[in-house]
Amino acid sequence: MSIKNTQISLDKNILEICWSDDHISRFHAKWIRFHCKCVRCKPTVTFDYKIDIPSFSPDLAYDEVKITDEGHKLYITFEKELFKNHTTEHDVDWLRQKCYCDVCLEEKVNARDVISKHLRSGREKVPPEIDFEEILEDSDRGTYMWLQHIIQEGMCIIKYVPTEENMIEEITRKVANLEVTSYGPVWNVIDTGGDNAAYSTIGLPLHQDQPQYETAPGLQLLHTLRFDSAVTGGNSTMVDMFEAVEIMRKESSEDFQTFVEVPANWCQIDLNPFSIEPVYLEHQKPHITLDYFGKVVGCVWQPGTHSALQVRERDVERYYKAHNKMMEIIRREELQYKFKLSPGDLLIFNNRRMLHARDAYKSNGGVRHLRGTYLRLDHVKSKYLVLARKLGYDVIPPKVGNNSSM
């Protein structure tokens, strides 16, 4: 891409660039100056802070613009420049990539919205699977394959993983360090008769894990060590919360807006001095988070750890109306993945996107034993992009449901 011509606005605050494809970009003077790529201004190491924005004049204005190297380099000087004899430099390909006109911003946001592109609306809800052998044969490619399923579809089952207790750590080590919560780095989902419903045989409603944290866990991994034939029940259900939220937006915009505006409370409080680790965790946040562009970038659903609603009187009734609407949506059969785990299955899913549930079960002398852990979603996304570059795949950094469109 090259530049055909440029024009500075009369107030000297806007540089208009006409590109070789006739696209028009408009850049503010401060934006161009503060992103200068010359040796003096461009950071050479991480956290290198070379541009102190408050030190510059608020009246910074364009002086002169020159195009060199057959239209591939741009050199700009400014009125009221802070540095003596300074010329701002920019590679035009980078400038075109960073164009912030409405058209380009919309294209970028839509390109990153991998979640919306891979919602299984109207299609059969079957969890994607890969065999453990594929990871053994090519560690990088196999790891990339299951990460890609997580990024695009929110979940994946790795089949035929050896039923050894340390296998979940072996597989996650290829991606990121374990995320430690009040459950510890790794935990066992098995009937212990304790005071947590997960460690019992009762059913668990559709939910995301641990919204009582400021940042809920990202990826959840559950390795099926045992699911004896004597056990009846205990089947799994999953729902893509992002699909449910978009249905709510379409069917009841009023309820959708309520979930954007009115926060709920979640808590985990255990101050028993005899507990393994006493905790006091509580957090208030809305069920739905929108980004600057109005896209859904975060959602929360965990009825099991709701605490008392603490909102203004005028919002109480509309909150419960929206709550009932969401509950009705996620209970629709056509939205639900239903399956039974088998020994050796490693279920992996984006906890910030996918709801999961468990049917009640009876042991009948048998054992249902899953071993679980979490990974931070930022680290998972990073590993996915790093592996993509390493393997030669052209991948756009995706939206993953961590409250950001970037």
N, C-alpha and C positions, 0 to 999 in steps of 0.2 A: 504494500500500500504506500502511495506517495501523495504529496500535497500538490494541488493545482494552484491554489492561491490562498492568501490570508488577508484579513482586514481587521483593524483595530476600531472599536466603537468610539464614538465622539467623546464619551466620558473617560475613555482609556481604561475601562475596567474589564472589557470583554474582548477576547481574541476569537474571531470567527475563522474557522479553517474549512475550506472546501477541499474534499479529498478526490482522488482520481476516479472514484466511483460515484461522485457527485453528492455524497453524504456530507452534511454540514454538522460540525461540532462547534460548541461555544464554551470556551474556558475562561473562568475568572482569573484575574491577575494574581490574586493571592494563591489560588490553587496551583497555578503554573509555577509560581516562585517557590512555594513551600515543598514542591515535589521535584525540585531541581536535581539533575543527575550528574552534575559536574563533580570533579574530584573533591572539591572543598565541601560540598553539601551532601553528597551521597554517603550514607552509612557504610562503613567498611566491615563492621562486625555487628552482631546482634546487640540491641539496646544502645547502639552508638547514637547519641543525641546531638545532632549538629545544627538543627534549625530550631531556634527558640522563637516561636511565633510571636509572643508578646513584645519581643524586642524590635519588631518591624513596625514601620509606620502604618497606621490604619488607612492612610491615603496612598498606599502603594499603587502605582499605575504603570501601564505599558508605556515604553518609550519607543523601542524599535524591535522589529522581528525580521530575521534573516533565515532563508532556507538554503541549505548547502547539501553536498553529496547527492545530487540529482533528486532532491526532494525528500531525502531520508533522514535529514537532521535539521533540528530547529534550534536557533540561537536567539535569545531574547534579552534585552536590557530593560531596566525599569527606572522610572522616576522615583526618587526617595528610597533608593536601594540602600540597605543596611551596610553591605560589604563594599569596600572601595574597589572600583574597576571590575566588578563582578558581571559575568555573563551567564545567564541560565541556559542549560543545555537539556535537550530532550530528543530521544529516539522517537521518530514519528509512529513506528509500529506500536510502541508502548502507549503513546498518546491515544491512538485509535482504539486500542483495547480498553482504555480507561474512560472513553467518552461517556459523559453522564447525561446525555440528552434523554428524553422520556422513552424514545424508541429503543435505544441501546440498553437502558436500565431494565426495561420490561423484558427484553430478549435475554439478558443475563439472569434475571431472577427466574424466568420460566425454564431456562436451560438447566439451572441448578435444582429445580423442583422435581427431583427424581421420584419422590414419594407419590405425587399426583399422577405421574406418568405410569406408575406400576401398581396403582390400586386395582384390585381384582373385582371391581364393581361389575355385577352381572355375570361373572365367570365362576367356575367351580372353585371352591376354596380347598386347595390341596397344598400342604406345606412342601416347598422345594426340598429336595434331598440330594446329598452327594455321599459317596462311599468313602470310608476312612482310608481305603487303599489309594485313593487319588491324592490324598495328602502325603502318604508315605512315598509314593512314586515321584512326586515333584512337590516338595514342601512349599515353595513360593507360589506356584501356580494353584496348588490345592487350597492353600490358605486364602489366596485371592478369590477363588471361586466361591467359598462360603461367605467371605466378607461381602462379595458382590450381591449375593442373595440377601444378606442382611440390609445392605444399603438400599437395594431396590425394592424388595418385597417385605422387609422387616423381620424375616425369620428364616430359619434353615434347620434341617435335621441331618446331622452326620450319622450315617448308619454304620453298624458293625464296629464301633469303637470298643477295644478290649475293656472288659468290666473290671479294671483295676483302679483302686482308689486314686492313684496319682495321675491318671490319664487326663483329667480335666486341667490340671496344672501344666502338663506337657503340651497340650494343644494351645492353651492361652499364652504360654510363654513365647510363642512365635508371634504374638500380636502386641501384648502390653502387660504391664504389671497388674496384679489383681487389685481391685478396688475394695478397700476394707470398710465395712460398716459395723453396726452393732452386732451383726451376726458373725463377725470375724472375717478373715480372708476367704475361707471355704466353710460350707456348712452341709449338714446332712438332713434331707427331708425324709423323715421316717417317723412312724408312730412311736412317740416316747411317753405319751400321756402327760405332756407338759402343758404350760399355760399359753402356748401359741398355737392357733388353729392349724397352721401349716404342719406342725408336728403332731397331728392327730389324724383320724380317719374321716373327719367331717368334710363336707363340701366347701370349696372356696369360691366366692363369686368372682366375676370378671373384674380384674384390677391390675394396676401397675404397682410395682414394689416401691415402698419407702419414700412416698412424697413428703414425709415429715422432715426430710433433709432439704437444705437450701437447693441443692442439686441432686435430684434422685439418681440412683445408679443408672448407668447407660446400657450396656449389654448384660443380659442375664444368660447364664449357661446352666443347664440341668442335665447331668449325665445319669442315665438309668443304669444303676448297678444291678438291681433286682426288681423284677415284677413277676412274682411267682404265679403259676397257673391257678393256684388255689384262690388268689385274690380276685374278688368280683367288684366291679366298679373302678373308680379311680381314673376314668378317662379324662382327656384334656380338651379344653375348648379355648380358642383364641379369636380375637377380633381386632381388626386394624382400627385403632381409635381415630386416626386421621380420616379414614373413610366415614366413620360414624359422625365426626364433626362436620364434614362437608355435607352430609345428608341433613344434619340439623340446620346448617346454614340455608340449605335449599328449601326445606320443609317449614322451618319456623325461624325466620330471621330475628324475631324478637327474643326467643329463647337463646339463640346463638349469641346475640349481643349481651344478654344477661351473663352468660358464662365468660364473656370477655371482660365484663366490667365488675362483677360481684365476686369477691374471693371467698374461698372456703378454707377451713382450718383442718390440718392433719397433725396428729401427735403420737408419740410413743414415749410414755412416761413409766419408768420402772425404777423406783428409788429404794427397792428392797436391798438392804446391805448384804444379803446372802446371795443375790443374783451374781452371775458370772461377771457381768459388767453393768452396773446400774446406769441408766441413761435418762436424760430429759431432753427430748427433741420435739419441737413443734414449729410449724411454718404455715404462714397464710399466703395463698396465691390464687389467682383465678384458674378456672379449669382450662381456659383457652388463651393462648398468647398469640397475638398478631405482630408481624414485623412492620416496618416503616411503610411497606407496600400493600399492607392489608392481607398478606398471605398468612395462613396458619403455620406457625413454626414451633408450637409447643402445646401439649395437652396433658391433663392430669385426671386420673380417675382411680380412686381407691376408697370405696364405701366402708371398708373394714377398719380404717384408721381415722375416719372423720371424727373431729371433736366438735364441740358446740359452735354453731354458726355465730359469728360476731360481726354483724354488719348493721347498717342503719335500718331503722324500722321499715322504711319504705321499700327496702330491697328484699325483705324476708319472703314474702309470698311469691314474688317473681323468681327468686332463686329456686324455691321448691318446685315451681312449675317447670323450670328449665331442667332441673334434676330429674323429674319424672319423664320428661321428653327424652333425655339422653338414655335413661334406663330402658325405655321402650325401644329405642333404636338398637342398642347393643344386644338386646335379647332376640332380635330378628334372626331366624334360622339362616336366611340367605347371606348374612354377614359373618357367620361363624365357621371357623375351621374346627372340625371335630376329629379326634384321632386318639389312638391308644398307643402309648409308648411301649417299646419292647426292650429287654436287656441289651445294652450296647448302643442304644439311641442316645445321641447327644443333641438335645434341643437347645438352640441358640436363638435369641430374639432381642430386638431393640426394645428395652423396657420403657423408653420414652415414647414409644409409638404403639406397641402391641399390648392389648389386654390379655391376661391369661387366667384360666379358671381350672378347677379340678372337681370332678364329681366325687361325692362321698363314696367310700369303699369299705368292704369287709375283708379282713385279712384271712379268715378261715384257716388259720394256722400258717399262712404264707407271709411273705414280706414284700412291701413296696418301698424301695430305697433309691432315692435320687441324691446325687451329690452336686451342690451348686456353688457358683461364684459369680462375681460381677467384674466388668471391665468399664473403664471410663469411655464415654462415647467420643470424646475428642481424640483420644489415643487410637480408637478403632478407625475413625475417619482418616486420621493421619497415616496409619499403616496401610489402609486401602489405597490411598493416593500414592504413597511411596512405592508400594508393590506394582501399581499400575505403570508408573514411570519406568521401573526396573524391567518390567516384562514387555515394555513397548506399546502399552495400550493408551489411546488418547481418551482420557477420562476428565470430565468437567467436575470440579469440586462440588459435591452434592449437598443439598439440604438433608439433614438427618433427624430433625425433630428436637434439637437442643436449644430452642428459643432463638435461632438465628437463621436468616435466609442465606448466609454466606458460609 
